[in-house]
Amino acid sequence: MADKYHNFEELEAQERSGIDYTVIVRRGEPAFAIVAPHGGGIEPGTSEIADAIASQRWSFYSFEGLKRKGNGDLHITSTLFNEPLCLVLVGKTTRVVTIHGEESDDDGEGVFVGGCDAELGGSIGASLTTRGFNVRKHSNPKLQGLDPENICNRGTAGEGVQLELSHSVRATLFESLTREGRKHPTPRFKSFVDAVAESLEK
């Protein structure tokens, strides 16, 4: 389904900051920014995952849907994502790792690694695989994060990593994917976060 808004300016003109959506930014070491451009209720679980990976070391950004329903309206595709605070952050960061969530269960319990930084993506993928996650390349070229304009590739290095988590794999990381359920991560959540963080440490 096509996005309702083509860019942040269109969204900002129609939606209410602090009521329909919010932006969270935390500056850290400039080597990495962990970004959830479709956080909160848009792609549930992605904000929490990104926040935990960044921890208190690396930069963290999340654009979060706050609506009771209809958060999908707030989805801006990654190649057009231009919320100003995000652009400032990634412009001062070497590499960006974005966390996304598929809503369809058609692909099963998969973690799809994309982005232009094949070396870092391969390292993250290998670390996740050793912890029992089903790591694959997405079959849809549009979801492989290879466009230079994709927000994951807009750090100063010009290449980053996109992690797309299926709905079913995200469901194993939390008590549930509801707002309340996401406050209660499972042991597998820590396993996922540790796998990514350890690759960034290297």
N, CA, C and O atoms as a DFTB+ gen file, in Angstrom:
808 C
 N C O
     1  1       0.839      -1.191       0.000
     2  2       0.000       0.000       0.000
     3  2       0.880       1.248       0.000
     4  3       1.873       1.306       0.724
     5  1       0.526       2.227      -0.793
     6  2       1.325       3.437      -0.913
     7  2       1.258       4.251       0.383
     8  3       0.242       4.253       1.078
     9  1       2.355       4.937       0.691
    10  2       2.386       5.792       1.864
    11  2       1.423       6.960       1.707
    12  3       1.228       7.474       0.606
    13  1       0.829       7.368       2.807
    14  2      -0.064       8.520       2.800
    15  2       0.720       9.809       2.562
    16  3       0.255      10.715       1.870
    17  1       1.919       9.876       3.147
    18  2       2.760      11.072       3.032
    19  2       4.055      10.733       2.298
    20  3       4.658       9.684       2.526
    21  1       4.469      11.637       1.415
    22  2       5.687      11.416       0.640
    23  2       6.941      11.889       1.385
    24  3       8.049      11.455       1.071
    25  1       6.769      12.773       2.363
    26  2       7.913      13.288       3.103
    27  2       7.431      13.844       4.442
    28  3       6.232      13.867       4.721
    29  1       8.378      14.291       5.264
    30  2       8.008      14.752       6.599
    31  2       7.203      16.042       6.559
    32  3       6.333      16.252       7.404
    33  1       7.482      16.909       5.591
    34  2       6.736      18.167       5.518
    35  2       5.242      17.916       5.346
    36  3       4.421      18.578       5.980
    37  1       4.895      16.969       4.498
    38  2       3.485      16.628       4.312
    39  2       2.887      16.065       5.595
    40  3       1.772      16.422       5.978
    41  1       3.631      15.186       6.253
    42  2       3.138      14.593       7.504
    43  2       2.956      15.657       8.581
    44  3       1.935      15.686       9.268
    45  1       3.940      16.519       8.723
    46  2       3.913      17.530       9.778
    47  2       2.724      18.484       9.618
    48  3       2.194      19.002      10.601
    49  1       2.314      18.708       8.364
    50  2       1.199      19.624       8.107
    51  2      -0.144      19.045       8.536
    52  3      -1.101      19.785       8.765
    53  1      -0.212      17.710       8.646
    54  2      -1.492      17.057       8.927
    55  2      -1.566      16.385      10.301
    56  3      -2.655      16.225      10.853
    57  1      -0.420      15.995      10.852
    58  2      -0.390      15.245      12.104
    59  2       0.132      16.115      13.245
    60  3       0.802      17.120      13.006
    61  1      -0.175      15.732      14.486
    62  2       0.134      16.552      15.655
    63  2       1.329      15.993      16.423
    64  3       1.287      14.864      16.913
    65  1       2.377      16.777      16.523
    66  2       3.557      16.378      17.275
    67  2       3.195      16.242      18.750
    68  3       2.529      17.109      19.316
    69  1       3.637      15.148      19.367
    70  2       3.347      14.909      20.766
    71  2       2.019      14.224      21.018
    72  3       1.761      13.749      22.123
    73  1       1.176      14.171      20.000
    74  2      -0.125      13.505      20.120
    75  2      -0.212      12.336      19.145
    76  3      -0.536      11.214      19.536
    77  1       0.076      12.604      17.878
    78  2       0.052      11.551      16.856
    79  2       1.416      10.894      16.686
    80  3       1.510       9.714      16.349
    81  1       2.466      11.664      16.921
    82  2       3.823      11.141      16.757
    83  2       4.774      11.891      17.682
    84  3       4.456      12.971      18.179
    85  1       5.930      11.309      17.900
    86  2       6.994      11.987      18.635
    87  2       8.340      11.592      18.047
    88  3       8.449      10.587      17.344
    89  1       9.353      12.380      18.335
    90  2      10.720      12.116      17.881
    91  2      11.621      12.021      19.106
    92  3      11.578      12.883      19.985
    93  1      12.436      10.974      19.161
    94  2      13.380      10.796      20.268
    95  2      14.784      10.764      19.682
    96  3      15.061      10.003      18.755
    97  1      15.668      11.595      20.228
    98  2      17.062      11.652      19.763
    99  2      17.988      11.626      20.970
   100  3      17.765      12.325      21.958
   101  1      19.025      10.813      20.873
   102  2      20.037      10.765      21.929
   103  2      21.406      10.691      21.254
   104  3      21.689       9.751      20.512
   105  1      22.242      11.676      21.512
   106  2      23.563      11.694      20.893
   107  2      24.526      10.811      21.662
   108  3      24.521      10.790      22.893
   109  1      25.349      10.085      20.927
   110  2      26.373       9.245      21.530
   111  2      27.638       9.326      20.705
   112  3      27.863      10.302      19.990
   113  1      28.461       8.301      20.805
   114  2      29.686       8.274      20.006
   115  2      29.326       8.330      18.527
   116  3      28.347       7.710      18.112
   117  1      30.103       9.065      17.716
   118  2      29.720       9.307      16.324
   119  2      29.942       8.147      15.361
   120  3      29.594       8.257      14.185
   121  1      30.506       7.049      15.823
   122  2      30.769       5.922      14.915
   123  2      29.470       5.336      14.368
   124  3      29.397       4.971      13.195
   125  1      28.428       5.243      15.230
   126  2      27.170       4.616      14.822
   127  2      25.964       5.385      15.356
   128  3      25.987       5.936      16.456
   129  1      24.917       5.403      14.543
   130  2      23.591       5.824      14.995
   131  2      22.647       4.656      14.719
   132  3      22.625       4.113      13.615
   133  1      21.874       4.279      15.724
   134  2      20.892       3.209      15.576
   135  2      19.540       3.885      15.421
   136  3      19.089       4.593      16.322
   137  1      18.894       3.671      14.286
   138  2      17.735       4.474      13.892
   139  2      16.515       3.594      13.648
   140  3      16.586       2.590      12.940
   141  1      15.394       3.990      14.249
   142  2      14.101       3.345      13.996
   143  2      13.187       4.399      13.349
   144  3      12.484       5.123      14.054
   145  1      13.194       4.485      12.024
   146  2      12.407       5.530      11.358
   147  2      10.906       5.268      11.387
   148  3      10.111       6.163      11.098
   149  1      10.521       4.046      11.734
   150  2       9.095       3.674      11.774
   151  2       8.773       3.048      13.129
   152  3       8.239       1.942      13.210
   153  1       9.111       3.782      14.192
   154  2       9.003       3.249      15.538
   155  2       7.623       3.418      16.162
   156  3       6.659       3.791      15.492
   157  1       7.553       3.136      17.460
   158  2       6.278       3.208      18.170
   159  2       5.279       2.234      17.581
   160  3       5.572       1.050      17.415
   161  1       4.098       2.739      17.268
   162  2       3.043       1.887      16.731
   163  2       3.096       1.673      15.238
   164  3       2.240       0.979      14.690
   165  1       4.084       2.253      14.555
   166  2       4.165       2.096      13.095
   167  2       4.666       0.691      12.763
   168  3       3.984      -0.069      12.075
   169  1       5.845       0.353      13.249
   170  2       6.393      -1.001      13.126
   171  2       6.804      -1.424      14.533
   172  3       7.964      -1.274      14.915
   173  1       5.849      -1.956      15.308
   174  2       6.040      -2.173      16.748
   175  2       7.264      -3.017      17.091
   176  3       7.540      -4.041      16.467
   177  1       7.979      -2.551      18.097
   178  2       9.166      -3.248      18.573
   179  2      10.459      -2.655      18.064
   180  3      11.512      -2.861      18.668
   181  1      10.405      -1.921      16.959
   182  2      11.648      -1.422      16.362
   183  2      12.302      -0.343      17.226
   184  3      13.529      -0.293      17.317
   185  1      11.509       0.516      17.858
   186  2      12.085       1.548      18.743
   187  2      12.832       0.918      19.898
   188  3      13.959       1.302      20.211
   189  1      12.190      -0.056      20.531
   190  2      12.788      -0.690      21.701
   191  2      14.078      -1.415      21.344
   192  3      15.047      -1.379      22.103
   193  1      14.090      -2.072      20.188
   194  2      15.286      -2.788      19.750
   195  2      16.424      -1.805      19.479
   196  3      17.550      -2.007      19.933
   197  1      16.125      -0.745      18.739
   198  2      17.153       0.248      18.405
   199  2      17.711       0.917      19.658
   200  3      18.920       1.112      19.779
   201  1      16.833       1.264      20.580
   202  2      17.244       1.910      21.825
   203  2      18.195       1.015      22.611
   204  3      19.209       1.481      23.131
   205  1      17.865      -0.265      22.695
   206  2      18.689      -1.194      23.463
   207  2      20.049      -1.423      22.804
   208  3      21.057      -1.544      23.499
   209  1      20.086      -1.484      21.479
   210  2      21.366      -1.662      20.779
   211  2      22.262      -0.450      21.011
   212  3      23.448      -0.590      21.311
   213  1      21.685       0.731      20.869
   214  2      22.467       1.962      21.060
   215  2      22.955       2.082      22.493
   216  3      24.075       2.526      22.744
   217  1      22.083       1.673      23.453
   218  2      22.386       1.775      24.877
   219  2      22.865       3.202      25.182
   220  3      22.342       4.166      24.623
   221  1      23.829       3.329      26.044
   222  2      24.351       4.667      26.363
   223  2      25.626       4.977      25.586
   224  3      26.312       5.957      25.878
   225  1      25.945       4.135      24.589
   226  2      27.204       4.340      23.856
   227  2      27.000       5.075      22.537
   228  3      27.608       6.120      22.303
   229  1      26.139       4.525      21.672
   230  2      25.981       5.110      20.348
   231  2      24.730       5.973      20.265
   232  3      23.871       5.937      21.145
   233  1      24.647       6.739      19.204
   234  2      23.488       7.617      19.026
   235  2      22.235       6.792      18.723
   236  3      22.303       5.713      18.134
   237  1      21.106       7.328      19.137
   238  2      19.812       6.666      18.957
   239  2      18.800       7.672      18.436
   240  3      18.740       8.815      18.890
   241  1      18.004       7.219      17.466
   242  2      16.925       8.055      16.933
   243  2      15.696       7.186      16.695
   244  3      15.799       6.063      16.203
   245  1      14.535       7.722      17.051
   246  2      13.294       7.020      16.747
   247  2      12.194       8.016      16.398
   248  3      11.968       8.995      17.109
   249  1      11.523       7.743      15.294
   250  2      10.303       8.465      14.935
   251  2       9.153       7.529      15.294
   252  3       9.014       6.462      14.695
   253  1       8.328       7.919      16.264
   254  2       7.373       6.990      16.849
   255  2       5.919       7.402      16.616
   256  3       5.538       8.549      16.849
   257  1       5.133       6.457      16.161
   258  2       3.696       6.657      16.045
   259  2       3.033       6.464      17.397
   260  3       3.288       5.475      18.084
   261  1       2.177       7.412      17.782
   262  2       1.530       7.390      19.094
   263  2       0.029       7.146      19.018
   264  3      -0.638       7.122      20.053
   265  1      -0.513       6.967      17.835
   266  2      -1.965       6.860      17.686
   267  2      -2.493       5.554      18.279
   268  3      -1.775       4.557      18.362
   269  1      -3.754       5.581      18.686
   270  2      -4.406       4.360      19.159
   271  2      -4.594       3.384      17.993
   272  3      -4.520       2.169      18.174
   273  1      -4.833       3.918      16.817
   274  2      -4.935       3.097      15.608
   275  2      -4.562       3.973      14.409
   276  3      -4.602       5.201      14.481
   277  1      -4.203       3.318      13.320
   278  2      -3.857       4.064      12.107
   279  2      -2.445       4.607      12.072
   280  3      -2.164       5.565      11.352
   281  1      -1.543       3.998      12.852
   282  2      -0.159       4.476      12.834
   283  2       0.529       4.247      11.490
   284  3       1.523       4.905      11.181
   285  1       0.006       3.322      10.694
   286  2       0.575       3.098       9.373
   287  2       0.557       4.344       8.498
   288  3       1.348       4.462       7.562
   289  1      -0.342       5.269       8.800
   290  2      -0.393       6.535       8.052
   291  2       0.891       7.333       8.217
   292  3       1.197       8.188       7.385
   293  1       1.644       7.068       9.276
   294  2       2.846       7.851       9.590
   295  2       4.107       7.272       8.952
   296  3       5.206       7.779       9.179
   297  1       3.957       6.226       8.165
   298  2       5.106       5.583       7.520
   299  2       5.587       6.414       6.332
   300  3       4.836       6.667       5.390
   301  1       6.847       6.832       6.395
   302  2       7.505       7.503       5.264
   303  2       8.622       6.580       4.801
   304  3       9.485       6.200       5.592
   305  1       8.608       6.222       3.533
   306  2       9.585       5.256       3.029
   307  2      11.020       5.740       3.264
   308  3      11.289       6.942       3.261
   309  1      11.925       4.796       3.464
   310  2      13.276       5.107       3.931
   311  2      14.078       5.983       2.974
   312  3      14.957       6.726       3.411
   313  1      13.793       5.909       1.693
   314  2      14.539       6.736       0.733
   315  2      14.071       8.189       0.745
   316  3      14.766       9.067       0.236
   317  1      12.900       8.448       1.321
   318  2      12.353       9.802       1.372
   319  2      12.291      10.338       2.800
   320  3      11.811      11.449       3.026
   321  1      12.771       9.559       3.757
   322  2      12.657       9.960       5.158
   323  2      13.547      11.172       5.426
   324  3      14.769      11.096       5.296
   325  1      12.927      12.284       5.800
   326  2      13.687      13.533       5.915
   327  2      13.304      14.353       7.140
   328  3      13.344      15.583       7.109
   329  1      12.932      13.666       8.223
   330  2      12.662      14.399       9.462
   331  2      13.944      15.127       9.859
   332  3      14.998      14.495       9.927
   333  1      13.892      16.441      10.124
   334  2      15.105      17.250      10.276
   335  2      16.083      16.779      11.350
   336  3      17.291      16.777      11.111
   337  1      15.598      16.384      12.519
   338  2      16.516      15.963      13.577
   339  2      17.265      14.696      13.192
   340  3      18.423      14.510      13.567
   341  1      16.597      13.830      12.443
   342  2      17.262      12.620      11.970
   343  2      18.368      12.962      10.983
   344  3      19.465      12.408      11.053
   345  1      18.076      13.877      10.063
   346  2      19.081      14.251       9.068
   347  2      20.301      14.888       9.714
   348  3      21.429      14.648       9.284
   349  1      20.080      15.703      10.750
   350  2      21.212      16.306      11.465
   351  2      22.052      15.218      12.132
   352  3      23.280      15.239      12.062
   353  1      21.372      14.263      12.782
   354  2      22.097      13.210      13.488
   355  2      22.913      12.342      12.535
   356  3      24.103      12.125      12.764
   357  1      22.287      11.846      11.471
   358  2      23.022      10.950      10.573
   359  2      24.115      11.705       9.824
   360  3      25.116      11.112       9.421
   361  1      23.926      13.010       9.637
   362  2      24.951      13.811       8.974
   363  2      26.213      13.978       9.800
   364  3      27.248      14.403       9.287
   365  1      26.124      13.638      11.103
   366  2      27.283      13.726      11.993
   367  2      27.717      12.346      12.487
   368  3      28.468      12.222      13.454
   369  1      27.228      11.322      11.804
   370  2      27.495       9.948      12.203
   371  2      28.188       9.205      11.065
   372  3      27.845       9.402       9.899
   373  1      29.152       8.360      11.390
   374  2      29.872       7.635      10.342
   375  2      28.977       6.610       9.651
   376  3      28.850       6.613       8.426
   377  1      28.352       5.729      10.448
   378  2      27.507       4.674       9.878
   379  2      26.182       4.596      10.612
   380  3      26.105       4.803      11.823
   381  1      25.147       4.294       9.853
   382  2      23.794       4.194      10.396
   383  2      23.320       2.751      10.288
   384  3      23.498       2.106       9.255
   385  1      22.722       2.252      11.354
   386  2      22.063       0.945      11.343
   387  2      20.580       1.193      11.609
   388  3      20.214       1.693      12.673
   389  1      19.732       0.848      10.650
   390  2      18.303       1.065      10.830
   391  2      17.602      -0.246      11.184
   392  3      17.975      -1.323      10.718
   393  1      16.575      -0.118      12.022
   394  2      15.779      -1.260      12.455
   395  2      14.368      -1.083      11.906
   396  3      13.709      -0.078      12.169
   397  1      13.913      -2.075      11.138
   398  2      12.589      -2.027      10.516
   399  2      11.795      -3.277      10.879
   400  3      12.353      -4.262      11.362
   401  1      10.495      -3.224      10.644
   402  2       9.651      -4.375      10.895
   403  2       8.659      -4.607       9.779
   404  3       7.925      -3.697       9.393
   405  1       8.634      -5.819       9.259
   406  2       7.609      -6.196       8.285
   407  2       6.319      -6.526       9.023
   408  3       6.350      -7.110      10.106
   409  1       5.194      -6.154       8.444
   410  2       3.914      -6.495       9.066
   411  2       3.383      -7.834       8.571
   412  3       2.587      -8.479       9.254
   413  1       3.815      -8.251       7.398
   414  2       3.364      -9.524       6.839
   415  2       4.131     -10.686       7.466
   416  3       5.305     -10.547       7.811
   417  1       3.475     -11.811       7.609
   418  2       4.147     -13.022       8.068
   419  2       4.484     -13.956       6.908
   420  3       4.843     -15.115       7.115
   421  1       4.363     -13.434       5.678
   422  2       4.598     -14.268       4.504
   423  2       6.018     -14.830       4.465
   424  3       6.248     -15.911       3.923
   425  1       6.964     -14.095       5.039
   426  2       8.364     -14.511       4.985
   427  2       8.790     -15.318       6.196
   428  3       9.974     -15.621       6.352
   429  1       7.840     -15.675       7.062
   430  2       8.183     -16.468       8.231
   431  2       9.019     -15.688       9.224
   432  3       8.991     -14.458       9.260
   433  1       9.768     -16.433      10.035
   434  2      10.540     -15.800      11.100
   435  2      11.919     -15.416      10.583
   436  3      12.909     -16.086      10.879
   437  1      11.982     -14.343       9.817
   438  2      13.231     -13.950       9.185
   439  2      13.777     -12.627       9.685
   440  3      13.030     -11.746      10.111
   441  1      15.112     -12.504       9.624
   442  2      15.803     -11.237       9.806
   443  2      16.523     -10.959       8.499
   444  3      17.407     -11.715       8.096
   445  1      16.145      -9.877       7.841
   446  2      16.673      -9.577       6.512
   447  2      17.710      -8.470       6.612
   448  3      17.407      -7.350       7.024
   449  1      18.939      -8.800       6.227
   450  2      20.049      -7.860       6.339
   451  2      20.268      -7.189       4.989
   452  3      20.445      -7.855       3.969
   453  1      20.252      -5.861       5.001
   454  2      20.486      -5.096       3.779
   455  2      21.370      -3.902       4.063
   456  3      22.027      -3.832       5.102
   457  1      21.383      -2.953       3.125
   458  2      22.243      -1.782       3.234
   459  2      23.501      -1.942       2.406
   460  3      23.842      -3.044       1.975
   461  1      24.189      -0.824       2.187
   462  2      25.365      -0.828       1.306
   463  2      26.651      -1.286       1.989
   464  3      27.637      -1.572       1.309
   465  1      26.658      -1.359       3.318
   466  2      27.862      -1.828       4.006
   467  2      27.795      -3.346       4.140
   468  3      27.341      -3.877       5.153
   469  1      28.253      -4.023       3.109
   470  2      28.164      -5.488       3.072
   471  2      29.029      -6.136       4.146
   472  3      28.669      -7.185       4.681
   473  1      30.168      -5.523       4.468
   474  2      31.068      -6.110       5.468
   475  2      30.423      -6.089       6.854
   476  3      30.379      -7.113       7.536
   477  1      29.927      -4.931       7.266
   478  2      29.282      -4.838       8.570
   479  2      28.001      -5.663       8.594
   480  3      27.713      -6.335       9.585
   481  1      27.235      -5.618       7.515
   482  2      26.016      -6.413       7.443
   483  2      26.303      -7.898       7.569
   484  3      25.564      -8.629       8.228
   485  1      27.387      -8.344       6.928
   486  2      27.773      -9.749       7.018
   487  2      28.170     -10.140       8.428
   488  3      27.854     -11.239       8.885
   489  1      28.865      -9.244       9.121
   490  2      29.277      -9.509      10.489
   491  2      28.065      -9.605      11.418
   492  3      27.986     -10.504      12.255
   493  1      27.120      -8.669      11.261
   494  2      25.904      -8.696      12.076
   495  2      25.100      -9.961      11.773
   496  3      24.603     -10.624      12.683
   497  1      24.980     -10.285      10.487
   498  2      24.228     -11.469      10.092
   499  2      24.815     -12.739      10.667
   500  3      24.078     -13.611      11.128
   501  1      26.150     -12.857      10.646
   502  2      26.814     -14.046      11.188
   503  2      26.597     -14.152      12.695
   504  3      26.376     -15.240      13.226
   505  1      26.664     -13.003      13.380
   506  2      26.465     -12.996      14.824
   507  2      25.039     -13.401      15.189
   508  3      24.825     -14.133      16.155
   509  1      24.070     -12.925      14.417
   510  2      22.669     -13.298      14.656
   511  2      22.425     -14.773      14.353
   512  3      21.672     -15.443      15.060
   513  1      23.060     -15.268      13.308
   514  2      22.892     -16.668      12.922
   515  2      23.379     -17.598      14.029
   516  3      22.741     -18.611      14.319
   517  1      24.509     -17.255      14.648
   518  2      25.042     -18.100      15.721
   519  2      24.111     -18.141      16.921
   520  3      24.195     -19.049      17.748
   521  1      23.223     -17.159      17.016
   522  2      22.271     -17.124      18.126
   523  2      20.899     -17.676      17.728
   524  3      19.921     -17.527      18.460
   525  1      20.846     -18.305      16.575
   526  2      19.637     -19.014      16.195
   527  2      18.627     -18.224      15.382
   528  3      17.505     -18.687      15.176
   529  1      19.004     -17.036      14.915
   530  2      18.085     -16.265      14.087
   531  2      18.240     -16.651      12.618
   532  3      19.345     -16.926      12.151
   533  1      17.138     -16.666      11.910
   534  2      17.119     -17.020      10.487
   535  2      17.429     -15.772       9.672
   536  3      16.544     -14.961       9.400
   537  1      18.683     -15.628       9.289
   538  2      19.152     -14.425       8.595
   539  2      19.159     -14.670       7.099
   540  3      19.698     -15.671       6.626
   541  1      18.553     -13.743       6.350
   542  2      18.453     -13.881       4.899
   543  2      18.566     -12.522       4.214
   544  3      18.501     -11.474       4.856
   545  1      18.733     -12.568       2.919
   546  2      18.616     -11.373       2.080
   547  2      17.171     -11.291       1.614
   548  3      16.589     -12.295       1.205
   549  1      16.596     -10.106       1.675
   550  2      15.192      -9.991       1.297
   551  2      15.008     -10.234      -0.193
   552  3      15.816      -9.787      -1.007
   553  1      13.943     -10.944      -0.545
   554  2      13.688     -11.267      -1.952
   555  2      13.232     -10.051      -2.753
   556  3      13.355     -10.032      -3.977
   557  1      12.704      -9.033      -2.061
   558  2      12.237      -7.822      -2.729
   559  2      13.387      -6.819      -2.813
   560  3      13.839      -6.332      -1.777
   561  1      13.876      -6.493      -4.022
   562  2      14.999      -5.553      -4.151
   563  2      14.740      -4.208      -3.484
   564  3      15.676      -3.546      -3.035
   565  1      13.478      -3.803      -3.416
   566  2      13.144      -2.513      -2.805
   567  2      13.320      -2.535      -1.292
   568  3      13.336      -1.485      -0.649
   569  1      13.451      -3.731      -0.727
   570  2      13.611      -3.855       0.724
   571  2      15.016      -4.325       1.109
   572  3      15.233      -4.865       2.193
   573  1      15.954      -4.107       0.199
   574  2      17.338      -4.508       0.469
   575  2      18.223      -3.352       0.925
   576  3      19.396      -3.552       1.239
   577  1      17.667      -2.150       0.961
   578  2      18.397      -1.007       1.507
   579  2      19.614      -0.586       0.719
   580  3      20.580      -0.088       1.298
   581  1      19.591      -0.774      -0.597
   582  2      20.776      -0.490      -1.412
   583  2      20.745       0.880      -2.095
   584  3      21.732       1.281      -2.712
   585  1      19.646       1.587      -1.995
   586  2      19.553       2.921      -2.589
   587  2      20.418       3.891      -1.778
   588  3      20.304       3.926      -0.553
   589  1      21.278       4.679      -2.431
   590  2      22.106       5.635      -1.692
   591  2      21.290       6.616      -0.858
   592  3      21.784       7.150       0.135
   593  1      20.023       6.857      -1.266
   594  2      19.174       7.785      -0.532
   595  2      18.486       7.139       0.666
   596  3      17.864       7.833       1.470
   597  1      18.591       5.817       0.792
   598  2      18.028       5.153       1.965
   599  2      18.678       5.728       3.215
   600  3      19.889       5.948       3.238
   601  1      17.889       5.974       4.248
   602  2      18.422       6.630       5.441
   603  2      19.573       5.833       6.056
   604  3      20.426       6.416       6.725
   605  1      19.615       4.524       5.846
   606  2      20.711       3.730       6.415
   607  2      22.041       4.036       5.735
   608  3      23.098       3.771       6.307
   609  1      22.005       4.587       4.528
   610  2      23.237       4.860       3.782
   611  2      23.614       6.340       3.779
   612  3      24.431       6.769       2.965
   613  1      23.029       7.115       4.678
   614  2      23.251       8.558       4.630
   615  2      24.151       9.086       5.744
   616  3      24.190      10.289       6.001
   617  1      24.876       8.176       6.407
   618  2      25.934       8.615       7.303
   619  2      27.114       9.115       6.485
   620  3      27.084       9.042       5.257
   621  1      28.146       9.620       7.137
   622  2      29.262      10.226       6.404
   623  2      30.050       9.196       5.596
   624  3      30.724       9.561       4.633
   625  1      29.978       7.914       5.970
   626  2      30.673       6.867       5.202
   627  2      29.942       6.536       3.904
   628  3      30.521       5.926       3.006
   629  1      28.675       6.934       3.800
   630  2      27.901       6.661       2.591
   631  2      27.398       5.239       2.475
   632  3      26.890       4.840       1.427
   633  1      27.536       4.463       3.551
   634  2      27.052       3.082       3.543
   635  2      26.700       2.671       4.970
   636  3      27.390       3.024       5.926
   637  1      25.617       1.921       5.085
   638  2      25.177       1.477       6.397
   639  2      24.480       0.141       6.288
   640  3      24.610      -0.560       5.285
   641  1      23.733      -0.212       7.334
   642  2      23.079      -1.518       7.407
   643  2      21.601      -1.332       7.718
   644  3      21.229      -0.512       8.558
   645  1      20.770      -2.097       7.036
   646  2      19.333      -2.125       7.297
   647  2      18.952      -3.513       7.794
   648  3      19.248      -4.516       7.144
   649  1      18.298      -3.564       8.944
   650  2      17.814      -4.829       9.500
   651  2      16.295      -4.817       9.477
   652  3      15.662      -4.011      10.159
   653  1      15.718      -5.708       8.695
   654  2      14.266      -5.815       8.555
   655  2      13.828      -7.098       9.266
   656  3      14.207      -8.201       8.872
   657  1      13.027      -6.934      10.316
   658  2      12.580      -8.078      11.113
   659  2      11.135      -8.416      10.773
   660  3      10.271      -7.539      10.767
   661  1      10.878      -9.674      10.493
   662  2       9.508     -10.094      10.214
   663  2       8.651      -9.911      11.459
   664  3       9.166      -9.819      12.574
   665  1       7.338      -9.860      11.257
   666  2       6.400      -9.714      12.369
   667  2       6.570     -10.864      13.360
   668  3       6.557     -10.654      14.573
   669  1       6.727     -12.070      12.840
   670  2       6.799     -13.232      13.729
   671  2       8.071     -13.252      14.558
   672  3       8.039     -13.696      15.705
   673  1       9.180     -12.789      14.021
   674  2      10.400     -12.780      14.829
   675  2      10.316     -11.690      15.891
   676  3      10.788     -11.889      17.010
   677  1       9.729     -10.556      15.567
   678  2       9.567      -9.503      16.581
   679  2       8.645      -9.970      17.710
   680  3       8.827      -9.605      18.872
   681  1       7.663     -10.774      17.345
   682  2       6.728     -11.265      18.362
   683  2       7.419     -12.153      19.388
   684  3       6.923     -12.299      20.506
   685  1       8.561     -12.753      19.030
   686  2       9.282     -13.592      19.987
   687  2      10.170     -12.775      20.919
   688  3      10.710     -13.309      21.887
   689  1      10.323     -11.485      20.632
   690  2      11.230     -10.646      21.419
   691  2      10.538      -9.946      22.582
   692  3      11.194      -9.387      23.460
   693  1       9.204      -9.983      22.580
   694  2       8.429      -9.277      23.604
   695  2       7.292     -10.168      24.107
   696  3       6.921     -11.154      23.470
   697  1       6.757      -9.799      25.251
   698  2       5.577     -10.492      25.763
   699  2       4.458     -10.434      24.729
   700  3       3.744     -11.414      24.515
   701  1       4.313      -9.277      24.094
   702  2       3.431      -9.099      22.939
   703  2       3.874      -7.823      22.245
   704  3       4.706      -7.087      22.774
   705  1       3.326      -7.554      21.065
   706  2       3.705      -6.343      20.328
   707  2       2.768      -5.172      20.610
   708  3       2.824      -4.153      19.922
   709  1       1.907      -5.315      21.620
   710  2       1.097      -4.177      22.049
   711  2       1.995      -3.174      22.781
   712  3       3.134      -3.492      23.121
   713  1       1.490      -1.987      23.017
   714  2       2.283      -0.970      23.713
   715  2       2.719      -1.466      25.088
   716  3       3.859      -1.246      25.495
   717  1       1.819      -2.131      25.799
   718  2       2.144      -2.658      27.129
   719  2       3.079      -3.862      27.028
   720  3       4.025      -3.989      27.806
   721  1       2.808      -4.738      26.071
   722  2       3.616      -5.937      25.914
   723  2       5.061      -5.647      25.574
   724  3       5.955      -6.407      25.946
   725  1       5.298      -4.543      24.865
   726  2       6.663      -4.186      24.471
   727  2       7.501      -3.694      25.649
   728  3       8.715      -3.538      25.526
   729  1       6.863      -3.454      26.775
   730  2       7.610      -3.081      27.983
   731  2       8.246      -4.299      28.649
   732  3       9.022      -4.172      29.596
   733  1       7.899      -5.486      28.134
   734  2       8.372      -6.729      28.754
   735  2       9.099      -7.585      27.721
   736  3       8.497      -8.483      27.132
   737  1      10.381      -7.322      27.493
   738  2      11.142      -8.113      26.518
   739  2      11.427      -9.519      27.036
   740  3      11.477      -9.762      28.242
   741  1      11.610     -10.424      26.100
   742  2      11.930     -11.814      26.428
   743  2      13.455     -12.000      26.421
   744  3      14.178     -11.103      25.987
   745  1      13.951     -13.145      26.892
   746  2      15.391     -13.410      26.807
   747  2      15.911     -13.346      25.366
   748  3      17.073     -13.008      25.139
   749  1      15.064     -13.666      24.410
   750  2      15.506     -13.628      23.006
   751  2      15.762     -12.193      22.544
   752  3      16.578     -11.966      21.650
   753  1      15.078     -11.238      23.140
   754  2      15.334      -9.822      22.854
   755  2      16.790      -9.486      23.181
   756  3      17.491      -8.879      22.371
   757  1      17.232      -9.881      24.360
   758  2      18.616      -9.617      24.765
   759  2      19.596     -10.316      23.837
   760  3      20.651      -9.768      23.519
   761  1      19.258     -11.511      23.404
   762  2      20.124     -12.245      22.499
   763  2      20.287     -11.495      21.180
   764  3      21.393     -11.406      20.646
   765  1      19.192     -10.959      20.658
   766  2      19.244     -10.199      19.403
   767  2      20.083      -8.938      19.584
   768  3      20.978      -8.655      18.786
   769  1      19.789      -8.194      20.627
   770  2      20.494      -6.926      20.887
   771  2      21.989      -7.179      21.077
   772  3      22.813      -6.458      20.514
   773  1      22.343      -8.184      21.856
   774  2      23.744      -8.486      22.100
   775  2      24.476      -8.854      20.810
   776  3      25.629      -8.474      20.606
   777  1      23.783      -9.606      19.939
   778  2      24.411     -10.023      18.677
   779  2      24.793      -8.815      17.826
   780  3      25.895      -8.760      17.280
   781  1      23.887      -7.851      17.714
   782  2      24.163      -6.662      16.903
   783  2      25.217      -5.790      17.580
   784  3      26.160      -5.337      16.933
   785  1      25.058      -5.558      18.875
   786  2      25.998      -4.687      19.591
   787  2      27.421      -5.228      19.549
   788  3      28.375      -4.462      19.413
   789  1      27.563      -6.531      19.663
   790  2      28.900      -7.118      19.625
   791  2      29.565      -6.913      18.266
   792  3      30.777      -6.713      18.190
   793  1      28.775      -6.963      17.200
   794  2      29.340      -6.717      15.868
   795  2      29.795      -5.263      15.732
   796  3      30.809      -4.984      15.092
   797  1      29.053      -4.351      16.324
   798  2      29.435      -2.940      16.259
   799  2      30.693      -2.688      17.090
   800  3      31.532      -1.864      16.725
   801  1      30.815      -3.391      18.194
   802  2      32.019      -3.247      19.047
   803  2      33.285      -3.610      18.287
   804  3      34.346      -3.033      18.525
   805  1      33.171      -4.566      17.371
   806  2      34.355      -5.028      16.625
   807  2      34.848      -3.972      15.667
   808  3      35.833      -4.190      14.961
